[in-house]
Amino acid sequence: AGGGSIAWVDKGGLLNIGPESAGSDPGPVAYGLGNHRPTVTDANIVLGRIDPDNPIGGKLERLDVEAAKRAIDTHVGEPLGLDTLAAAEAILRVANSRMAGAIRLVSIERGFDPKRFAFMPFGGGGALHACAMLDEVGITRAIIPRYPGVTSAMGCVIADMRQDFVQTLNSLVDHIDLKALKSFMQSHRDQGMALLDAARTQFEDRLVTFEFDMAYIGQTHTVSVPIEVAFDQNGYFVPPDHDTINAAFDAAYTQAFGRLLKNGVRRILNLRSAVTGKRPKFDLETLAPTNSDPVSPKATRPVHFAGQWEETAIYERLSLPIGTVIDGPVILEQPDTTVLIEPGLQGRVDRFGNTIIERIGDVK
């Protein structure tokens, strides 16, 4: 479930969230761009968690709270016999349950204890649901990035750039055509370098790596076998010989399974090549706030929590200095997101400018 996920009641009277979404266009009802069915964002707006007078992103002047209320009443409240606020809370409970279910799927159901991990939301609306994930899943802390709304874009800018290639070989090791193998490896390398050149960005280094997908004849599973390659005096690849490939497979297979198959016949299924441009290391501390003066709330507004309104302090998040500690309920606003810290939880600004949210009783 995301901010644009649509809330609806089925014929059996069950409240559902998604899978249909209003996206960002037309977006939630409160955007006034043509959607008339309530979304998760509409519920957050009605409950006071999003400021209708200062929408994030800067493209809308104001959010239509009354339209959001009418949509929630029509599509959720009336079918379930709930008033507007109760219906909005129900939407968030179901949405949070869906999100928590996705987290359990990749943690508890795979044998991992969620308490050993932190929850890191991103996107414009993710930080509104961080506290709910702590309660729903039992996670001990949430880490809100400095700029959640552009986290993915930032990753694209600072991460290494990698191009991957795959060539099917499907040959016994002893029958592999080494001349053709050399041609494939050289082609992958040249294509990868050309793509890195086309990116027109700065790289500290460029790495070329190769590995085979290999198995014994008769096996359906494969092991990844890294291959070291040499270069001739002209700078061209010298392909590995049969003995080198066999030795590399034996080492990888032994590491994976602890033994080799006696008289097993080795087979190469695929050649996998990667050309990686290593970008300069980015220091995340450069994103941290530089001011050190305590910051006061810029305003307060009533926000609905657990069936009642609570007057809640509103802060400019990007102005909070490192080391700031704030007890909920509190809302932190910035141009690309809104961070909600619910009652009983506490937010702390770390040295990178991230906001760490923990239960007050768990803070050490």
N, C-alpha and C positions, 0 to 999 in steps of 0.2 A: 504494500500500500504506500502510495506517495501523496503529496499534497493535492494533486489533481484527481485522485481516485474518487469515483462517484459512489455516494451512499444510496442504497435502495433497499426496499423491503420486498421480499418475495411473496408468493401466494400463500405460503405457510406462515407468514408473519415473522420471518427471520430477517434480521438486519444484516445486510452484506456490504462490504466495501470492495469496489472493483469487481472484476478485472478491468472494466471499462474506465477510461480516464479522460478528463477534460483537457489534460495537458496544460500547456501555457497559452494555447490559443484554441478555443475561446477562453479556456481557463475557468477558475471558480466563478460561481454566480456573482460574487462581490466585485469581480473585474468589470462587469457590465458589458461584456463583449459577445453576448448571445447565448451562453449556457444558462439553463434554467433548473438544472439538477444539482443538489448540494454535494460539495466535496469535503475532503478532510480539512482543507484550508478554510473553507467557509465555517466549519465548526470552530476552528481556532480563532477566527475573527469574532464570531458571536460571543465566545467566552472571554474576550478581552486579551487574548494572548498575542495578537497581532495588532499593531496600531493602524487603524483605518485611515488616519490623517497623514501618515508618512509611509506609504508602501515601499518595500525594498525594491531596488532596481531602478527607480527613478522614472519609469515610463508611465505610471498612473498617478494622477493627482490625488485621488481619494478612492477608498474602497466603499462599496455600497453595503453597509451593515444590514439595513432593513431588507434589502433584496435577499441577502443570505438567510436572514431569519425566516422570511416567507417560504423560501425553498425548503428549508429544514422542516418547517411546520407541515408543508404540503406533502413532502415525499417520505418523511420519517416520523414526525411527531403525531400527525393525525392517524396514520395506519397503526401506530403502536400505542396510541393513547397517552402520549407524553407531551409535556409543555416544551417550549423552545429550548430552554437551557438543558433540561434532562435529555432531550433528543440529541443536542450537540455533544453532550458528555458521552452518550451512548455511541455516537459515531467515533469519537476518539478512543473509547474503550475497545471497540471492535478493530479499529485500525491498529492500535498498539498491540493487540493480541495477534494480529496477522504478522506484524513486524517481528514480534517476539518469537512466533513460530518459525520464521525464516532463520532467526539466530539459533534456535534450538536445533534446527535441521543440520547446521554446520558445526555444532558444538556438542551438545549432550548426546545426540543420536550417533555421533561419531566417537563417543567415548571421552570427550574433553569436558573438563569442569569450567563453566563460564566464569567462575570466580577468579580464575587464573588469567583472565583476559580483561582488556578495557574495551569499551564501546566507543567507536569514533564515527559519529555521523558527519555527513557532508551534504552539500546541496543547500538550497535556500531554506528548506523546511525541516531538514533532519534534526537540527538542534532543538526544535520545539518538543521532540519526543525522546530526548536522551534520558531524562529522569524516569520516564515511564519504563524504558528498557531496563533500568537498574532494578526497578520493582518487579517487573514481569519475569525477568530471566534470572535475577540474582547476581548480576554483574556488580562488581564492587565500585567501579569508577567509569566515568565517561571522559573522553578527551575531545574537546571541541577545538578544531584547528583555528588558527588565526583568521583565515579567510575561507570559511566552509563553502561558500557559494561558488568559489573558483578553484577548489582543491584539485579537481580533475584536470583543469586547464593548466594549473601550476605544475602538476606532475608531468604533463606533456612537455613543458618548457625546460624543466630541470633534470628529467630522467635521461639515462643513456638511450641512444637511438639504436635499435637493432633490426636487422633484416634477416629473415629466416628463409631457407630454401630446402626443398625435399626432392630427391630423385629416387624413384624405385629402381632397384637393381635386381633383386630376386635371383640370386646366384649362389652356388656353393663357393666357399672361399677359394678352393683350389682351381675353380673355373672362372674366377672373376677376370674380366678384361681390364688390365691395369692401364692400358692406354686410354680406354674410354673413361675409366675412373678419373684419371688425371684431367681429362677434358671437362668432365662434370665439375670437378672441384675448382678448376680455373675459371670456368664460366660463372659459378656461384660467387666466387670471390670478386670477379670483375663487375658483375651486376650489383652486388652489395656495395662496393666502393662507389659506383656511379650514383646509386641512390643516396648515399651519404653526401656525395658532392652536391647533388641537387637540393639537399636540405639547406645549403648555404648557412651553416651554423658552425660554431667553433668546437672542435673536439681536442681533448688533450692527447688522445691515443685512439688507434683503430686496431681492433682485434678480429682475427679470423679463426674460427674453431670448426672442427668437424667431428662427427660421431656417426656410428653405424647403428641401425636397429638390427640385432642379430639373435639367432636362436639355433638350437639343434634341430635337425630334420625331425619332423613329427610333432614339434612343440607349437602351441598356439600363442604362447606369450613370448615377448622379446625382452632383451636387456639392452640398455644404451651403452655403447662402447666408444669412449673417447679415443680419438686417433691423433697422435702427434705427426706432423708432416715436416719435411725438410724442403729446402729450396736449392736449386742448382745455381751455378755461377751467374746465370742471367736473371735470377730472381723468380723463376717459375717453379711451381710445385713439383716435388718428386713424390709420386704416390707411394704409399706404404706397400711393402711386398707381402706375399702370402704369410710368411712366418711372423711378420710384425702384426698382421691382423689377427692371426690365430692366438698369439701371445696376449694381445690386448683383450680379446674375447675371454680367454681363460681367466685373466685377472678380474674382469668385470663380473663374470659369472660366479667365480668363487666368492667375491665380495657379497654378491646378492644371495647366494644359496649355500655357501660354505663347502661346496664340493663340485667336481666336474663329472660328466657322464662318460664312463669308460667306452671307448670306441664310438663316441658320438660324432656325427658329421655336422660340421658348422656351416651355417647358411647366413648370407647377408640379405636382408630384405630392403633396407632403405639407406641412402646416404642423407644425412642431415647436416646442413652447413649454416653457420651464423656469422654475420659481419656486424660488429658492434662498434659504434662510435661512442667513446667515453667522454662525457661532458665534464667540465670542471666541477669540483665538489661545491655544492651550494650550502652556505652556512645559514641554517634556519633562524639563528639568533638575530640575523639582520632584520627579521620581520617583527621582532619584539618591540614593545613601546619604549621610547627613550625618556619620557617624562617620569619623574619620581614623586611628584606632589599628589597627595590624596585627592580623590575625585568624589564629589557629592552627586547624588541623584539629580538628573535633569528634570525629573517630574515624577509624579505617581499617578496610577490609575487603578480602578477596580478590576481585578482579574478573578475569574470563577474557578475555584478549586473544590472538589469533593462536595458539591452541593451548596456552596456559599461563596459570597464575594469577599475578597480580601484586598485591602488597599496595598498596592505593590509598587516598590521603588523601581524606577526605570533609569538605567545607566547607559552612557555612550561607551560601548565595550572597548573600542580601540583606544580610548583615553585612559583606561585603567592601567596603572603602573604594575610592573613585575612585583609579585608578592602580595598583591591585593587579595583579601579574603572577604567574601560576602555571603551571608546566610540567606537562604530562601525564605519566603518567596521574593524573587527578584527577576527582572527581565533585562537582558543586555541586548542593545540594538546596535546594528551597524549596517552599512549600505547593502551588503549581500546576504544577510541572514538575521534572524531573531533567535536569541538563546533564552530558553526558559529554565529557571532553577526553581523547583517546586519547594513547598514547605518541608522542613526536615532534612534538606540537603544544602550543601555548601559549595561555592565556586571559588577557585584559587587560580591566579594568573601565574603560569610558570615562566621560566627564563626564555622560552621561545614565543611567548605571547599566547600560547594555548590556554584555554580555560579548563581546569580539571574539576569535575563535579563528583563529589562523594557524599555519602550519608554523614551527617554531623557526628554521629556516634562512632563512625569508622575512621574519622580523621585522626592521624597520629601526629 
